[in-house]
Structures are given as structure tokens and as C-alpha cells.
Amino acid sequence: MKSSINIFLLCSSLITSAQIAFEDSGKAVDSLNTHYGQNYLVLDPLSERMAFTQDRSGLSDSFIEKQSINGKEIILFTDWLDKPGMVSPLGFHEGWIYFNKVIRELGIYKGGVFRTQSVNMKPERVEIPFFKNKAPVQSGCISKDGKYMILSMEANHTYGVEDLYVVERNYDGSWSRAKNLGAQLNTAYQEVTPFLAEDNKTLFFATNGRGGAGSFDLFYTVRLDNSWRNWSEPINLGPQINTSGAETSFAYRDGEKRAFYVSSQDSDAYGDIMQIRFKEDIEEDTTTLAKPDPVAKRQPEVDNRLILKVVDAQTEEVIPAELIAADERKISANGTFEIDSLTGEEVEIKSAGYLPKMLMLDDQLSVGENVIRLSSVAKGSVITLDHVLFQRGTATMVEGSEKELNLVVEVMNDNPDIKILLKGHTDNTGDPVKNVQLSEARVKAVKAYILSQGISPYRVSGKGYGGNQPLYSNETEETRKLNRRVEFEVIED
């Protein structure tokens, strides 16, 4: 007799055209697992090959090798834990092995996509216009037909840390720039290890931003139109897969009755490859790539004008502003900027007496008016730092959180009389005393970073409140997570 989770998944899937049900619980694949950590699993859709990353310590320049396990070809990508950066497989297509690579250069992480036809050949870079990943990790998949890559990365303008993006293959074989999949999928936390089913609509991914059983849970969703930004509500794959640990890298081959994924019980790093029996009813995408319009091809990539209107976040009144790009500055007395074309570059939006905001000039913007809200730093203002995130249950900041803290440092340098009180908050679950201690530890971590940037300690104080000052209901995880926050109050200006 199947558990109730099968019924729930099946009924929910009927709404979104994907039918998925599990027949048992996941089991470790002992032949593939070692005392090293296994992560970032992908499958060759046309053979029994698979690839995954293995965590190792040691000194070596080798990062990709081929092995045979039980007569099946395994492509191993070695993640040398002693070295900054990482590699992870992305997928197989037409004889190529695609993979992600992140390096650390001059203190900055830089990601890219590469491919090779053999483990012994020098890889070549896959050119993606305006590509930028600043996170220390990068994961993704390539669709069975090679039309799409879905990437997990941190660009300059994201909803959180790692977001999911789509890169589409053009008719001439080139690739489009990465397009964010939108706020219906991406949260203020991390979305990683995507897998696109054969219909090119059903998407599986792992996230720590939607609650669930553990640090990362696996979900699936269905794309509802061709915009790649309209999705069905993500559905948790349930307790037959998701545990109190971290589950990532769900993948399967069309027609097979088993799926693979990675589960880690001790930490997010050391994972085991698991398999689970399931059934699915998803039709293959048979559409072809459209030929480009020869007239449209001569036009600019974006020929519709965009307008940025800068307003006070509280009053919605337009305020004077400055737009700072890499090679120019624009000042607008009426807080309005016209953008002729999307360049994919990052700009800063500033106004005297307000916390600056970083903005990516990409297709997350809409044709016509885009409202940019800046928060005042007048005395008494309380500003939540939405993108200052911490590893689960710790005071260790997630990589990339310093981006928003740098804006706090900037506004304090621009306004030398400002003094701030950092406030740490948790939800109301768990031991109240430990929640206060955790919130205080996180405040100390944020303060330490701000002081490390040259701000006087006399201008920054802090306090942890635990779960005593919720902004939202603690009845559901969706609202509870909004209460887990760091904010600052301007106590003197």
C-alpha cells in the first residue's frame, strides 16, 4: 500500500500536467558512494553514463577522470577542498560533456560554463553573453534536446544568493544571456541543482528557502508559458526523499523506473548518491528551434525604452537620484532615468540620505516604468537587510551577504554622523534562550564585518531579540521565515 504522499503528489501533478509518484523510500547506491563526499549528480539521457563531483583533499591539477563501476561509465569531477573554487558537471549532449567551473581570482569568485569531448582534451568555454556568477558554487543541467541550460548562480541582481536562470540555445548554435526564472521560484535563500524533464517544462530543484524537512529539500514545478517566469506553485517531493539532512541533485532518465539524488545527513558537503523507484508521465518536447527573423536580427537586442523611477520606500514620492555605472554617472533631479537598451551590467542607484541599491540592467526589468524604492536613513528608520543570510542554525554568513553590508558601509561613509543599532531576530520555534543567543551571535558577526571596513565601533551597536519581536505570524513556515532577519535602526543622524 502506497503512502499518502504518493496520492498528494499525483493529485497535485494532474493540475500541472506532470504525474509523479514514488513507490518506496530512497536507498543508498553503495557501489557509487565512497568516504569522499558525492555531489552535483547528472545523468546522460541516452546511455547509462553519469557524472558527479567528488570532494577530496590533496594537491593536484586533475579535475576530471573516467571510471568504470559495474560496467557503467562514470565521469568524476574532483572538487579539491584545499583549493578555492569548484567544478561540477552540467550534462551530456551530442558527444560533449558540459560542466561548471568557479575560480577565485584577486579575492573574487568567477564562474563559467565549459565543455569537452573527452576527459583528456582541453575544455573550451561556452560563450554566454553578460555571464557573471559571483557565488563560490555553481550547478545546473542541460536539457535532453540541448535547447536549454538551467543554471544556479549568483548574478549581480538576484532575489537572494544562488538563483535559477535559463540560457536558451539560438538557431545558429549560440547561447542567449542568462534569464532569471523569477520570484515565483527564487527566494531570498538558495536554489540549486536544477533538473529539467523531457517536456522542457517540469523542473526539479533543491532549496533551503521554502521550509521543509531539512536544510535543503527537493521540489518540483511546471512552467506555465514561454516567458520562463510563470510557474506552478513548487511542490515538496515529500518524506520518501526529503529528510532532516540536505537533499539535492534529483535526476532520472526518460522511461526508467528509478531516479537518483544526493542526500547528506551530517552536513551540506558530504553526500551519498541515493536511488528511489518512481513513475512519471511526462511527454517529450518535440518543438524545434525557431529561425530568427532576419529583419528583427538587425534591430538592437532590446529596442523598447525602459524607465527607472526612484522613490522613497515609505512615501512612494519621487526623489532626486544618481545612477552610477562602470564608465558613467547620471544625475536626475526628478529621480527618473531612461534606458535605451539592456546591457546586462550592474549599476548603483543612490540618493542623499537613503540606503543605496544595486540593480542589474537585464531582462528582469519590464518595458516601460520600473519603480526603484530606496529606504531613508533618517533617525528612527528601521531597515531590514533582506540579503544578509546565515547558514542554518549558525552565525556564519552565507557567501555573498557582504554585498548588502557594503551598501550599509557606503551610506555610513557618506553620512559620517549616522549611528546605527543592529537588531537580530529569529522565529519563535525552539528554545527561547538559545534563540536570543543565536540572534546576538549573528549581530556580532554583522557588526564585525562593518567594523572591518573601517567604520568606527562607536557608531555601531547591536542587540539580539530572539523571537520576541515578530513582524509576521509564526503559524506557517512561509511567514515564519520572514521573522528571521537582521535589521538596523538609525539612532542618530
N, C-alpha and C positions, 0 to 999 in steps of 0.2 A: 504493500500500500504506500503510495507516494505521500510525502508530507504536504502540509497546506501551502508551503512556499511555492510548490510547483503549480498549484491552482492559481495562486496570486499572479505569478509571472505569466502564465499562459493567458489569463483573462486580460491582464494589462497589455499584453503584447498584441492581442487582437485589435485593440484600439489603434495601435501604431503600425500594424501590418507585419510585425516581426513576432514569430511564435517560438518561444524558448522555454524549455523545461529541463530540469536536472533530475537524473534517475537515482543518484546516490550522493554521498559526500566525497570531497576531494581526497586523493591518496597520493603520497609521495612517489615519484619516479626514481627509485633507488639507483638505477643504472646511470642516471644523469647527475645526481647530486653528489657533491664532494664536501670536504670540510671547508673548502673555499665557499664564498657566497655566490649564488647564481642569481642573475637579474636580467631584465630587459630581453625577454624571450620573444622571438619572432619565428614564424614557420614559412617554409617555401610552399606556396599554394599548389604547385604542380608536381611535387615529389615529397619524399619523406625527410628531406633535409630540414634542419632547424638551426637557429643561431641564438646565442645568448652571451651575456657578459659574465665573466668570472672574476671575482675580486681576489687579488693576490698581492703579496708583499715581496719585494726584491727589486733588483736593478736590471732592467732590460729595455731594449728599444723595440722588441717584438710586441705587437698588439693584436695580431690576427693569425690564427692557425686552424688547420683542418684535422679532425679526428674521426675515427670510425668506432661507434659504440653499438654493439649488437647488429652490425652490418649496415647501420644507418650513418649517413654523413652528418657530422656536427661541425659547425663553424663557431669557433670560440674567439671572442673578443676579450682581451685581457685588460682589466682595469687595475693598473699598478697603484696601490694605495699609498705608496711612498711619493708619488708624483702628483702635482696639481693637474686638474683636467680629467677627462674621461673619454671613453668610446662606448658606443652601444649600437647594435645592429638595428637597421630600419626596415629591411625587407629584401626580397628577391624579385627580379623582373628581367626577362629576356637575356639571361646569362649574366646579369650584373648583380653584385651584392652591394646594396646601398647601406650606408651607416652614418651615424652621427659622431662628431668629434668636437670636443671642447678643450681649448688650451688656455693657460693663464699666462698673460704677457703684460709686463710692466704693471702688475697688480690688478689687471682687469681680465675677466673671463671673456673669451670669444668663441662662439660656436659656429659650426658649419656642417654642411651635408656633403658626403663624398661617395664615390662608388668605385668598385674594382671588379674585374672579371676573374681574378684568381688571387688566392692569398699570397702568391709570390710576385704579383705585379704591383707597380707603383699606383696608388689610388689617384683619381682625378676629382677635382672639386665639381660639384653640381652647382651651376650658377643660378642663384635666386636673387632677383633684384631687391635692393634695400635690406638684405637679410641681416638681422642682428639678434643674437642671443647673448644675454649678459649673465645667465644663470650658470652655476658650476656643473649642471647636468642638462642633458637634452635627450629626449626619447621620441619615438614616433613609429609610423608604419607607412608602407606604400600599398596602394590598392592592388587587387589581383590583376586588373587590367592595365595598371601603370598610369592611370589618368590623374591620380591624386596622391599627394603625401599629406598626412596629418601629423603635425609636429607639436611637441610640448616644449615650450621655451619661454624665456622672459625677454620680451622686447622692451623698448623704452616706455611704451604706454600699454599697461596691462590692467586687468581687473584685480590682480593680486601679485603672486610670484610667477610660477610657471602657468601659462595659459595654453589652450589648444588653438592651433592655427591650421588652415588648409592652404596648400600650394597646388595649383592646378597646372597640368601639362597643356601647353598650347599645341595647335595643329602642326606647327613646324618643329616640334620636339623641345622647344624651350619651356621654361617654367615661369609662372606668374609670381608676383611677390606674395608673401605670406599674409593671409587674411584672418583676423581674429574671429573665432566662432561665436563670440558674443556672450552677453551676460546671462542668457538662459542656461548656458553650460558652465562658463568660467566663474569662479568665486574669488573671494579675497585671499584664498589659500592656494593649494597646488592641484593642478590637473595634469596627470602624467600617463604614460604608456598607452596611447590610444590604439585601437584595432578597428579597422573598417571592414564590415562584412561585404559579401559579394554583390549585394544590391547597391553598394556605394551610398547607402542611407543609414543603415544601422551601425551605430558607433558604440563601442565598449571603451571604457576608460576607468582609471583609478583616481580618487580624490580624497583629500582629508578635509574638505570644505563643506561636506553635506551631512555630517554626523555619521552614524553607523556603528558597527561593532568594534572597530579598532582605529588605528591611526590612519590607514588608507583602506578604503572599501572599493569594491568594483561595482560599477553601474553600467547601464546601457540606455541609449536614447535613439530616437529616429528623426532624421532630417525631414522637415515637412515641405520644403520648397527648395528652389535653386539658389537662394541667397546665402546658404550655409550659415545663417544666423537665426533661423526659426526652427526650434527643436521641440520634440515632445518632452514632458517632464521626465528627468532621469529616474530610472528605476533601480533600486539596490538589488544585486543578484542574490542576496539572502544568505542565511546561516549555513547552507550547504557549502558555500565558498568562503564567505567573509567571516573572519574570526576577530579576536581581541588583538591580534597582531596586525600586520600590513599585507594586503593582497594587491598585486599589480599584474600587468602583462598577460591579460586574458587573450587567448587566440585559439583558432581552430581552423581546420581545412574543410572546404565545402564537401558535404556528403558523408563525412566521418561522424562517428557517434561518440567522440571524446573531444574534450577541449583541454588545453593546457593553461596554466597560470603559475605565478610565483607567490609563495607565501613565506613570510618571515615572522617568527614568533618572538625572537629575542631583541631585534632591532630592525630598523629600516634597511640595514646594509646586508645582512647575511640571510639570503633567501634560499628556499628549496623549490625545485620545479615540481608541480603537482599536476595530476590529471583527474578529470571528472567525466562521467558518462552523461550525455545530454542529447536532446533532439532539438532541431530547429527547422523552420520552414521559411527560408528567405530566398527569393528569386534573384538570379544573377542579373546584373545591369548589362544590357546589350546595346545601350546607346553609343553612338560614335562621336568622336570629337568634331565639333563644328568647325568648318573652314572660316577663317577670318574674313570679314568684309573688306575688300581691297580699298574701298573709299574710307571706311572708318579707320583703317590701319594708318592712313596718312594724318589722321587727326591726333591731337595730344591725347595721352592716356586718359586724362580726365579733363573735359572741356567745359564742364559746368562749374560756375563760380560758387565758392563756399564763403560763408561769413561767420567769423568768430565774434561773439558779443560777450564782453566781460562784465559780470555783475557782482554785486555784494551778495554773498550766500544767504544772508538773513533777510535783507530788504528787497532783493531782486532788482535793485536800482543799478543802472549802468554806471560804471566808474572809469576814470581815466586809467589807461594801462599801457604796458610796454611789452612788445613781443621780441624776444631775443633768439636769433638763430645762430648757426655756426659762423656765418660771414656777414650778418647784418643785424641792425636793430631798427624796430619801427615803434614810433610813439603815436598813440591815438588819444586825443582829448575826449572823444566820445566813447572810448572803450570798444571800438569796432574795427576789425581787420578783415580785408577781403583777400581771399586766397585763390589765385588763378588756377593752380594745379596742385595735386597731391605729390609731394616729393619723397615721402617716407622718412623724412628727417624729424628729429626731436627738437622742439622749441620750448622756451620757458616763457610763461605768462606772469608778469609782475605788475603790482600796483602798490604805491606807497601806503604803508600801514596794513598790508594784507600778506598772508602766507602765500608764497609763490606756488605755481603748479607747473609740472612738466606735461607736455602734450605731444603726441606723435601725429604728424600730418600724414595720416594714412586713411584707408577706406573705412575706418571706424567712424569717421566724420560723415555727416549727411550733406547732400546738396542743399543749399540754402543756409538758413541760420542755425548756428550751433552755440548754445549758451555755455559759457565757462564761468563757474562760480568760484570766487575766492573768499576765504574766511578772514574776517577782520582780526587784527591782533591788538585791539584796544583793550584797556584794562577791564577785567571781568569776562573777557571772551574765553570760551572753553572749546578747544578744537580736538577732535578725535583723530588719531594717527591711524587711518584705516589700513595702511600697508606696512606697519611695523608689526611683524609676526614672529611668533616664537615656536620652537619645536615643542611638541606635545608634552605638557606637564613639567616643562623646564623653563629656565630663564635664559636659554640660549637663543639668540635671534636668528631667524631664518635668513640665509644669504639673500641680499637684495633689500633688506629692510632699511639699510643705511641711506638709500636713495631719498626716502621721505625725511629722514632725520637731517640730511644735508640741507634740505629746504628750511628746516627749523633753525639750523645754524646760520643760514644765509639771512633770514629775517632778523635774527638777533644781532648779527653784524651790521645790518642796515639800520637797526634801531637800538643803539647802544644803551638806552635807558630801560629797555624791557627786562623784566624779571619774570620767570615762569615757575609754576608748580606742576611737576609731573604727577599724574594720578594713574595708578594701576588698578584694574578691576578684573574680577573673574565672574563666572556664573555662580549659582547657589548650590551646585552639586558638590558632594564630597565633604571633607572635614572643614568647617569654617575657619579654624585656626590655621590649618595648612594653606587654605586659600589666601588668607591675609599674607602669610609668609611668602607664598609664591608671587603674589602681586607686588610685594615690596622688593623681592629679588629682581623682578622684571623692570621695575622702576629704576633700581640701581644700575642695571645693565644699560638702559637707555641714557641715564644721566652720565655714565662713564663714557659712552660714545660721544655725547655732546661736548663734554669737557675735553676729550681727546682732540677735538677740532679747534681748541683754543678759546673756548668760552669760559669766562671766569666762574669758579664754583660759587661765588657769592650771588650769581644771577640765576642759579638753578637749584631748586629744592624738590623734594619728592615725597610721596606717601602712597602706601598700598592700602586699599579698602576692601580687598577680598570681594565677596558677593553682596556687600551691604548697600550698594548704590546702583541697582539695575536700571537700565533705560527702557527695557522691554520685558515682556512676560517671560518667565522661566519655564513655561508649561511645555514648550516644544523645542527641539534642537535648533530649528531654523531661527527662532527668536533668541534662544539661549546664547547662541554663538555671538550675537550682536552685543551681548553684555560683557564678553571677554574682550577687553580693549585697553589701550593706553591712550591717554589724552593729556593735554596740557592746558592749564589756566593761566592767563596773563594776570599777574598780581600787581604789576607796576609797569607803567609805560611812560 
